[in-house]
Amino acid sequence: MSASRSTGTTDAIGPDEDPERAPSAAIPGSRLLAALLDGMDAALCAFDAHGTITHWNREAERILGWSAVEAVGRRGFAGWAVRSADAGDVQGRLLAVMDAPGRQVHEFALLRKDGGRVLVRTQSSGVRGEDGKPAGVYCAFSEVHAQIDLERSIALSEALFEDASWGVVAVDVDLRPTVVNAYAARALGGGRTTLLGRPLGELIVQGVEDLEGALQHVLAEGAPPAPAELWVTLRTSEGDRRRCWRSGFLRLASPLAEEPVPLGVGWLFRDVTAAKLAEQDADRVRFRANQLHRAARQAAECEDPMEAATTSLDYALAGFADHAVVDLLVDLAAGERLVRAAATPSDAPGPCLPVSGGPLPVRYAPGHPALQAVERAGSVRSAAPAGSGGAWAVEHQWPGDSVHALCAVLRSRGRTLGVVTFLRAGNRSAFERPDVVYAESVAVRVAAAVDLARLTAGSGA
């Protein structure tokens, strides 16, 4: 007979297995039960049908101070683990579970061995014998404050993953989402279940390297001391969207392991795109206002009005555009035409200077943005078609790296004097409405300087 059969447990060797294989010794049933009970995180005791304690584990000993030797065999808690006045009520409620279905939860004040009282929360359930009749009760209990802490932690986790007003994502060690709350699902552009297990690179077009780098750092080094702001570009059905997420990270470790074992990263974030754009806009407005102020003070010191015009453009270009071109209207015999009066270098950054040798006529084709600005007496924005390379800029007689253009008309004393064109290279975004407002503010100052230069020279337009 094998060792497992001699102890009354099931033999692990089947009839089709190798007969020469030696049977393994099984753990005796009573020792296995004792090990399981003592290894539980909750205190556990059991009563037979008469209320006598039959089992008492180490957690119960830790909480109340009574050892299993002292507890097993006692009839209920009366006289040692509960006050005499409460003993009948406690005993009655515990044993009543034998005849009730399911589990029942109670809270009792029990006595420690040192005389102190401790409030415990119990979960009790009846035990039936082989004949189906009530045979006893088992009772698992823990200190109420510990139970409340556990319930609070569980409730917090559930609330974060259900109703939180910020994104919460649990990411595994392979950097794939395992749990996503509703806010995060909306921010990432998917459903709470469809996002699970997918690489972040499938959801984020740009910026995924920064996000994954932060997650890997948290796995290796722990949580950063402060939230980080990450700019990402998301792929959505409406097209790519650029967003800013203020993110915090927490390393998740197993509470059951003797040493911390990373389970992944908890990623919490809020979409702060609107606030960041508003902040950037405010910074841009302050910077541009300061540039206009500095340009005005510097231009006031220029004896030559055209030098004042180009000085204003030099200050305006900072952080705004890569090139500037000034075309002025002149009265030729054949009628008014635009001539190139000043420009920045076409091959490298530099100051805006008058064209050497004097103004040169420019042969703009019909429909050129500069001509449109003159005709409309207003600003015109233009951009190179995709894939046109430098041909578009050459065709429009602008520096070869130009991709975005903004033409602002120069007007003074009710007359159109010309056009100033601001140009951006491909590494910059297209001109937007706030840029038009700024360009028109600069154009007003340039037009006033040009008008003064003509009056000084004694020539009318």
NUBABA-218536 format. One record per residue (C-alpha): residue in one letter; x, y, z. Coordinates in steps of 0.02 Angstrom, whole numbers, padded with zeros to 5 digits. Each point is the difference from the previous one (the first is absolute). Example, Ala and Ser with C-alpha at 12.3 -4.5 7.8 and 13.67 -1.06 7.14 Angstrom:
residues 2
+--------+--------+--------+--------+
: residu :      X :      Y :      Z :
+--------+--------+--------+--------+
:      a :  00615 : -00225 :  00390 :
:      s :  00069 :  00172 : -00033 :
+--------+--------+--------+--------+
***
This chain:
residues 461
+--------+--------+--------+--------+
: residu :      X :      Y :      Z :
+--------+--------+--------+--------+
:      m :  00000 :  00000 :  00000 :
:      s :  00069 :  00171 : -00045 :
:      a :  00033 :  00132 :  00130 :
:      s : -00146 :  00104 : -00062 :
:      r : -00121 : -00143 :  00023 :
:      s :  00067 : -00039 :  00172 :
:      t : -00047 :  00175 :  00055 :
:      g : -00171 : -00006 : -00073 :
:      t :  00029 :  00124 : -00142 :
:      t : -00018 : -00034 : -00185 :
:      d :  00139 : -00097 : -00087 :
:      a :  00083 :  00110 : -00131 :
:      i :  00058 : -00146 : -00109 :
:      g : -00122 : -00056 : -00134 :
:      p : -00008 : -00173 : -00077 :
:      d :  00073 :  00057 : -00168 :
:      e :  00157 :  00078 :  00074 :
:      d :  00174 : -00076 :  00005 :
:      p : -00005 : -00145 :  00126 :
:      e :  00184 :  00024 :  00040 :
:      r : -00029 :  00181 :  00055 :
:      a :  00014 :  00015 :  00189 :
:      p : -00157 :  00068 :  00087 :
:      s :  00022 :  00170 :  00083 :
:      a : -00040 :  00022 :  00184 :
:      a : -00156 :  00104 :  00028 :
:      i : -00019 :  00126 :  00138 :
:      p : -00113 : -00073 :  00136 :
:      g : -00172 :  00078 : -00007 :
:      s :  00003 :  00069 :  00177 :
:      r :  00169 :  00083 : -00028 :
:      l : -00056 :  00074 : -00165 :
:      l : -00156 :  00070 :  00082 :
:      a :  00102 :  00072 :  00143 :
:      a :  00122 :  00082 : -00123 :
:      l : -00142 :  00074 : -00101 :
:      l : -00085 :  00070 :  00155 :
:      d :  00159 :  00073 :  00072 :
:      g :  00047 :  00078 : -00168 :
:      m : -00162 :  00098 : -00016 :
:      d :  00003 :  00189 :  00012 :
:      a : -00165 : -00003 :  00095 :
:      a : -00029 : -00070 :  00172 :
:      l : -00104 : -00159 : -00003 :
:      c : -00083 : -00106 :  00130 :
:      a : -00130 : -00138 : -00013 :
:      f : -00134 : -00066 :  00118 :
:      d : -00085 : -00168 :  00003 :
:      a : -00188 : -00016 :  00015 :
:      h :  00009 :  00025 :  00189 :
:      g :  00105 :  00160 : -00011 :
:      t :  00167 : -00078 :  00047 :
:      i :  00151 :  00074 : -00089 :
:      t :  00082 : -00127 : -00116 :
:      h :  00122 :  00108 : -00101 :
:      w :  00101 :  00157 :  00040 :
:      n :  00134 :  00068 : -00116 :
:      r :  00151 :  00110 :  00029 :
:      e : -00082 :  00161 : -00060 :
:      a : -00135 : -00026 :  00132 :
:      e :  00140 : -00021 :  00127 :
:      r :  00084 :  00160 : -00062 :
:      i : -00157 :  00104 :  00015 :
:      l : -00063 : -00065 :  00168 :
:      g :  00159 : -00069 :  00080 :
:      w : -00076 : -00170 :  00039 :
:      s :  00095 : -00148 : -00073 :
:      a : -00083 : -00149 : -00084 :
:      v :  00041 : -00108 :  00151 :
:      e : -00092 :  00122 :  00111 :
:      a : -00148 :  00025 : -00117 :
:      v : -00041 : -00171 : -00076 :
:      g : -00120 : -00100 :  00109 :
:      r : -00081 :  00151 :  00084 :
:      r : -00188 :  00019 : -00006 :
:      g : -00029 :  00165 : -00090 :
:      f :  00083 :  00164 :  00047 :
:      a : -00082 :  00022 :  00169 :
:      g :  00116 :  00038 :  00144 :
:      w :  00158 :  00026 : -00099 :
:      a : -00019 :  00083 : -00172 :
:      v : -00159 :  00100 :  00028 :
:      r : -00081 :  00089 :  00147 :
:      s : -00125 : -00104 :  00096 :
:      a : -00137 :  00126 : -00037 :
:      d :  00028 : -00021 : -00187 :
:      a :  00037 : -00187 : -00003 :
:      g : -00180 : -00059 : -00026 :
:      d : -00034 :  00120 : -00143 :
:      v :  00165 : -00041 : -00088 :
:      q : -00023 : -00187 :  00021 :
:      g : -00179 :  00007 : -00061 :
:      r :  00038 :  00099 : -00155 :
:      l :  00148 : -00110 : -00047 :
:      l : -00092 : -00166 :  00021 :
:      a : -00157 :  00066 : -00085 :
:      v :  00098 : -00004 : -00163 :
:      m : -00009 : -00191 :  00000 :
:      d : -00184 :  00008 : -00049 :
:      a :  00013 :  00149 : -00118 :
:      p :  00052 : -00002 : -00183 :
:      g :  00156 :  00091 : -00060 :
:      r :  00115 :  00106 :  00104 :
:      q : -00038 :  00125 :  00134 :
:      v :  00103 :  00152 :  00050 :
:      h :  00007 :  00062 :  00180 :
:      e :  00106 :  00116 :  00104 :
:      f :  00049 : -00051 :  00177 :
:      a :  00107 :  00072 :  00137 :
:      l :  00117 : -00141 :  00055 :
:      l :  00125 : -00006 :  00143 :
:      r :  00185 : -00020 : -00023 :
:      k :  00100 : -00108 :  00115 :
:      d :  00079 :  00155 :  00077 :
:      g : -00173 :  00067 :  00042 :
:      g : -00015 :  00125 : -00141 :
:      r : -00153 :  00006 : -00111 :
:      v :  00004 : -00010 : -00189 :
:      l : -00143 :  00027 : -00121 :
:      v : -00005 : -00136 : -00133 :
:      r : -00106 : -00029 : -00154 :
:      t : -00048 : -00182 : -00027 :
:      q : -00061 : -00098 : -00149 :
:      s : -00084 : -00160 :  00056 :
:      s : -00073 : -00146 : -00094 :
:      g : -00075 : -00166 :  00051 :
:      v :  00085 : -00166 : -00030 :
:      r : -00101 : -00155 : -00039 :
:      g :  00048 : -00180 :  00028 :
:      e : -00007 : -00144 : -00121 :
:      d : -00182 : -00027 :  00045 :
:      g : -00041 :  00180 : -00047 :
:      k : -00039 :  00051 :  00178 :
:      p :  00082 :  00151 :  00084 :
:      a :  00168 : -00051 :  00070 :
:      g :  00075 :  00164 :  00055 :
:      v :  00053 :  00174 : -00050 :
:      y :  00158 :  00076 : -00069 :
:      c :  00037 :  00182 :  00037 :
:      a :  00130 :  00110 : -00085 :
:      f :  00034 :  00166 :  00085 :
:      s :  00116 :  00148 : -00007 :
:      e :  00021 :  00163 :  00092 :
:      v : -00130 :  00125 : -00058 :
:      h :  00126 :  00137 : -00041 :
:      a :  00099 : -00121 : -00108 :
:      q : -00158 : -00057 : -00088 :
:      i : -00053 :  00180 : -00027 :
:      d :  00171 :  00042 : -00071 :
:      l : -00016 : -00146 : -00120 :
:      e : -00176 :  00048 : -00051 :
:      r :  00053 :  00181 : -00021 :
:      s :  00144 : -00053 : -00112 :
:      i : -00115 : -00108 : -00105 :
:      a : -00129 :  00139 : -00010 :
:      l :  00134 :  00124 : -00051 :
:      s :  00062 : -00115 : -00138 :
:      e : -00175 : -00028 : -00065 :
:      a : -00039 :  00187 :  00004 :
:      l :  00161 :  00042 : -00093 :
:      f : -00037 : -00125 : -00136 :
:      e : -00183 :  00051 : -00015 :
:      d : -00041 :  00179 :  00046 :
:      a :  00164 :  00095 :  00011 :
:      s :  00007 :  00169 : -00087 :
:      w :  00175 : -00039 : -00064 :
:      g :  00073 : -00142 : -00100 :
:      v :  00057 : -00156 :  00091 :
:      v :  00091 : -00139 : -00092 :
:      a :  00084 : -00154 :  00071 :
:      v :  00145 : -00051 : -00113 :
:      d :  00086 : -00169 :  00012 :
:      v :  00188 : -00028 : -00008 :
:      d : -00014 : -00014 : -00190 :
:      l : -00071 :  00178 : -00002 :
:      r : -00172 : -00056 : -00058 :
:      p : -00161 :  00063 :  00082 :
:      t : -00085 : -00128 :  00111 :
:      v : -00134 :  00111 :  00079 :
:      v : -00065 :  00165 : -00071 :
:      n : -00131 :  00113 :  00078 :
:      a : -00132 :  00096 : -00098 :
:      y :  00095 :  00166 : -00002 :
:      a :  00159 : -00083 : -00066 :
:      a : -00099 : -00096 : -00133 :
:      r : -00074 :  00162 : -00065 :
:      a :  00170 :  00086 :  00002 :
:      l :  00083 : -00143 : -00093 :
:      g : -00141 : -00012 : -00125 :
:      g : -00061 : -00176 :  00031 :
:      g : -00108 : -00111 :  00109 :
:      r :  00046 : -00062 :  00173 :
:      t :  00018 : -00178 : -00063 :
:      t :  00064 :  00031 : -00176 :
:      l :  00153 :  00091 :  00068 :
:      l :  00056 : -00143 :  00111 :
:      g :  00159 : -00090 : -00051 :
:      r :  00036 :  00115 : -00147 :
:      p :  00171 :  00082 : -00018 :
:      l : -00004 :  00185 :  00039 :
:      g :  00081 :  00033 : -00169 :
:      e : -00162 : -00052 : -00085 :
:      l : -00092 :  00141 :  00087 :
:      i :  00130 :  00139 :  00005 :
:      v :  00078 :  00063 : -00161 :
:      q :  00130 :  00115 :  00079 :
:      g :  00064 :  00009 :  00178 :
:      v : -00016 : -00186 :  00039 :
:      e :  00188 : -00011 :  00027 :
:      d : -00009 :  00128 :  00142 :
:      l : -00148 : -00090 :  00080 :
:      e :  00078 : -00172 : -00011 :
:      g :  00165 :  00069 :  00064 :
:      a : -00090 :  00069 :  00153 :
:      l : -00087 : -00166 :  00030 :
:      q :  00163 : -00097 : -00014 :
:      h :  00085 :  00121 :  00120 :
:      v : -00138 : -00028 :  00128 :
:      l :  00018 : -00189 : -00015 :
:      a :  00187 :  00011 :  00027 :
:      e :  00020 :  00147 :  00120 :
:      g : -00170 :  00037 :  00076 :
:      a : -00121 :  00144 : -00014 :
:      p :  00066 :  00173 : -00048 :
:      p : -00014 :  00136 :  00133 :
:      a : -00118 :  00111 : -00100 :
:      p : -00126 : -00014 : -00143 :
:      a :  00065 :  00013 : -00177 :
:      e : -00080 :  00087 : -00148 :
:      l :  00005 : -00106 : -00157 :
:      w : -00048 :  00062 : -00173 :
:      v : -00068 : -00137 : -00112 :
:      t : -00086 : -00012 : -00169 :
:      l : -00146 : -00122 : -00005 :
:      r : -00068 : -00089 : -00153 :
:      t : -00189 :  00021 : -00006 :
:      s : -00138 : -00023 : -00127 :
:      e : -00005 :  00190 : -00022 :
:      g :  00188 :  00008 : -00030 :
:      d :  00153 :  00026 :  00109 :
:      r : -00025 :  00099 :  00161 :
:      r :  00139 :  00077 :  00104 :
:      r : -00032 : -00009 :  00186 :
:      c :  00092 :  00041 :  00161 :
:      w : -00020 : -00119 :  00147 :
:      r :  00056 :  00043 :  00175 :
:      s :  00051 : -00172 :  00061 :
:      g :  00045 : -00082 :  00164 :
:      f :  00070 : -00175 :  00016 :
:      l :  00001 : -00133 :  00138 :
:      r :  00093 : -00164 : -00001 :
:      l : -00115 : -00145 :  00040 :
:      a :  00076 : -00139 :  00105 :
:      s : -00076 : -00160 :  00064 :
:      p : -00047 :  00009 :  00185 :
:      l :  00014 : -00190 :  00012 :
:      a :  00184 : -00015 : -00044 :
:      e :  00138 :  00007 :  00130 :
:      e :  00096 :  00120 : -00112 :
:      p : -00086 :  00131 : -00110 :
:      v : -00039 : -00077 : -00169 :
:      p : -00054 :  00128 : -00132 :
:      l : -00171 : -00038 : -00069 :
:      g : -00003 :  00153 : -00112 :
:      v : -00032 :  00186 :  00013 :
:      g : -00150 :  00101 :  00052 :
:      w : -00014 :  00148 : -00118 :
:      l : -00113 :  00145 :  00049 :
:      f : -00022 :  00148 : -00115 :
:      r : -00108 :  00149 : -00045 :
:      d : -00019 :  00083 : -00168 :
:      v :  00066 :  00177 :  00026 :
:      t :  00013 :  00045 : -00184 :
:      a : -00120 :  00148 :  00012 :
:      a :  00091 :  00072 :  00150 :
:      k :  00172 : -00024 : -00078 :
:      l : -00054 :  00079 : -00164 :
:      a : -00075 :  00146 :  00095 :
:      e :  00162 :  00016 :  00098 :
:      q :  00102 : -00006 : -00160 :
:      d : -00112 :  00129 : -00081 :
:      a :  00020 :  00115 :  00149 :
:      d :  00189 : -00021 : -00004 :
:      r :  00000 :  00032 : -00187 :
:      v : -00104 :  00158 :  00019 :
:      r :  00113 :  00066 :  00138 :
:      f :  00156 : -00037 : -00103 :
:      r : -00069 :  00081 : -00157 :
:      a : -00060 :  00153 :  00095 :
:      n :  00173 :  00017 :  00074 :
:      q :  00079 : -00017 : -00173 :
:      l : -00113 :  00136 : -00069 :
:      h :  00047 :  00113 :  00145 :
:      r :  00186 : -00030 : -00024 :
:      a : -00017 :  00025 : -00188 :
:      a : -00090 :  00165 :  00024 :
:      r :  00134 :  00065 :  00118 :
:      q :  00139 : -00055 : -00116 :
:      a : -00085 :  00070 : -00156 :
:      a : -00020 :  00168 :  00086 :
:      e :  00190 :  00015 :  00007 :
:      c :  00022 : -00028 : -00188 :
:      e :  00033 :  00155 : -00105 :
:      d : -00044 : -00092 : -00162 :
:      p : -00185 : -00049 : -00005 :
:      m :  00038 : -00154 : -00108 :
:      e :  00123 : -00057 :  00132 :
:      a : -00141 :  00018 :  00127 :
:      a : -00110 : -00109 : -00113 :
:      t :  00128 : -00139 : -00013 :
:      t :  00038 :  00012 :  00186 :
:      s : -00184 : -00032 :  00038 :
:      l :  00006 : -00154 : -00110 :
:      d :  00157 : -00067 :  00086 :
:      y : -00087 :  00004 :  00168 :
:      a : -00159 : -00075 : -00074 :
:      l :  00090 : -00150 : -00075 :
:      a :  00059 : -00067 :  00169 :
:      g : -00099 : -00159 :  00032 :
:      f : -00125 :  00048 : -00135 :
:      a :  00071 : -00034 : -00173 :
:      d :  00160 : -00048 : -00090 :
:      h : -00001 :  00131 : -00138 :
:      a : -00079 :  00169 : -00038 :
:      v : -00019 :  00085 : -00170 :
:      v : -00056 :  00180 : -00029 :
:      d : -00076 :  00043 : -00169 :
:      l : -00051 :  00181 : -00032 :
:      l : -00115 :  00074 : -00130 :
:      v :  00085 :  00123 : -00118 :
:      d : -00074 :  00104 : -00141 :
:      l :  00085 : -00056 : -00159 :
:      a : -00045 :  00060 : -00172 :
:      a : -00105 : -00154 : -00029 :
:      g : -00091 :  00019 :  00165 :
:      e :  00026 : -00053 :  00180 :
:      r :  00108 : -00154 :  00028 :
:      l :  00080 : -00084 :  00149 :
:      v :  00187 :  00013 :  00024 :
:      r :  00107 : -00094 :  00125 :
:      a :  00058 :  00132 :  00125 :
:      a :  00069 : -00104 :  00145 :
:      a :  00021 : -00182 :  00049 :
:      t :  00089 : -00118 :  00118 :
:      p :  00136 : -00115 : -00068 :
:      s : -00073 : -00144 : -00100 :
:      d :  00131 : -00130 :  00048 :
:      a :  00022 :  00032 :  00187 :
:      p : -00077 :  00096 :  00146 :
:      g :  00046 :  00183 :  00003 :
:      p : -00064 :  00179 :  00016 :
:      c : -00121 :  00078 : -00121 :
:      l :  00098 :  00120 : -00111 :
:      p : -00042 :  00111 : -00150 :
:      v :  00034 : -00084 : -00167 :
:      s :  00174 :  00044 : -00058 :
:      g :  00000 :  00108 : -00156 :
:      g : -00173 :  00069 :  00034 :
:      p : -00176 : -00072 : -00017 :
:      l : -00022 : -00134 : -00134 :
:      p : -00164 : -00036 : -00091 :
:      v : -00076 : -00170 :  00042 :
:      r : -00094 : -00097 : -00132 :
:      y : -00137 : -00081 :  00101 :
:      a : -00120 : -00108 : -00099 :
:      p : -00186 :  00040 :  00008 :
:      g : -00077 : -00069 :  00159 :
:      h :  00161 :  00018 :  00099 :
:      p : -00040 :  00021 :  00188 :
:      a :  00088 :  00169 :  00006 :
:      l : -00106 :  00063 : -00145 :
:      q : -00157 : -00066 :  00085 :
:      a :  00045 :  00094 :  00159 :
:      v :  00017 :  00162 : -00099 :
:      e : -00165 : -00028 : -00090 :
:      r : -00095 : -00042 :  00159 :
:      a :  00092 :  00125 :  00109 :
:      g :  00009 : -00140 :  00127 :
:      s :  00105 : -00147 :  00056 :
:      v :  00018 : -00163 : -00099 :
:      r :  00064 : -00168 :  00062 :
:      s :  00073 : -00132 : -00115 :
:      a :  00088 : -00168 :  00014 :
:      a :  00096 : -00115 : -00117 :
:      p : -00095 : -00152 : -00065 :
:      a :  00058 : -00166 :  00072 :
:      g :  00148 : -00072 : -00094 :
:      s :  00040 :  00159 : -00096 :
:      g :  00173 :  00015 :  00078 :
:      g :  00088 :  00164 : -00036 :
:      a : -00088 :  00028 : -00166 :
:      w : -00142 :  00095 :  00082 :
:      a :  00117 :  00123 :  00084 :
:      v :  00102 :  00028 : -00158 :
:      e : -00158 :  00027 : -00101 :
:      h : -00055 :  00135 :  00123 :
:      q :  00174 :  00078 :  00003 :
:      w :  00028 : -00036 :  00184 :
:      p :  00145 : -00088 :  00090 :
:      g :  00008 : -00185 : -00047 :
:      d : -00042 : -00070 :  00172 :
:      s : -00163 :  00098 :  00013 :
:      v : -00156 : -00105 :  00028 :
:      h : -00121 :  00118 :  00088 :
:      a : -00031 :  00182 : -00048 :
:      l : -00096 :  00145 :  00076 :
:      c : -00017 :  00160 : -00101 :
:      a : -00053 :  00156 :  00097 :
:      v : -00042 :  00158 : -00095 :
:      l :  00092 :  00161 :  00042 :
:      r : -00122 :  00145 :  00017 :
:      s :  00025 :  00177 :  00062 :
:      r : -00109 :  00156 : -00011 :
:      g : -00133 : -00101 : -00093 :
:      r :  00116 : -00059 : -00137 :
:      t :  00078 : -00169 : -00042 :
:      l :  00190 :  00013 : -00001 :
:      g :  00047 : -00181 : -00029 :
:      v :  00008 : -00170 :  00082 :
:      v :  00106 : -00082 :  00133 :
:      t :  00010 : -00190 : -00014 :
:      f :  00049 : -00112 :  00146 :
:      l :  00062 : -00174 : -00046 :
:      r :  00022 : -00159 :  00101 :
:      a :  00097 : -00158 : -00041 :
:      g : -00071 : -00176 :  00006 :
:      n :  00052 : -00029 :  00181 :
:      r : -00127 :  00129 :  00058 :
:      s : -00188 : -00005 :  00004 :
:      a : -00110 :  00098 : -00119 :
:      f : -00050 :  00178 :  00040 :
:      e : -00160 :  00014 :  00102 :
:      r : -00121 :  00139 :  00040 :
:      p :  00099 :  00067 :  00152 :
:      d :  00153 :  00007 : -00114 :
:      v : -00097 :  00107 : -00123 :
:      v : -00045 :  00124 :  00138 :
:      y :  00183 :  00014 :  00050 :
:      a :  00059 :  00018 : -00180 :
:      e : -00125 :  00141 : -00029 :
:      s :  00063 :  00089 :  00157 :
:      v :  00177 : -00009 : -00069 :
:      a : -00059 :  00055 : -00172 :
:      v : -00077 :  00158 :  00073 :
:      r :  00169 :  00051 :  00071 :
:      v :  00094 : -00045 : -00158 :
:      a : -00126 :  00096 : -00108 :
:      a :  00017 :  00156 :  00109 :
:      a :  00190 : -00007 : -00019 :
:      v : -00010 : -00026 : -00189 :
:      d : -00124 :  00145 : -00017 :
:      l :  00118 :  00111 :  00100 :
:      a :  00146 : -00052 : -00111 :
:      r : -00096 :  00051 : -00155 :
:      l : -00052 :  00165 :  00075 :
:      t :  00179 :  00034 :  00051 :
:      a :  00061 : -00040 : -00174 :
:      g : -00130 :  00119 : -00070 :
:      s : -00085 : -00133 : -00107 :
:      g : -00187 : -00037 :  00003 :
:      a : -00079 : -00167 : -00030 :
+--------+--------+--------+--------+
***
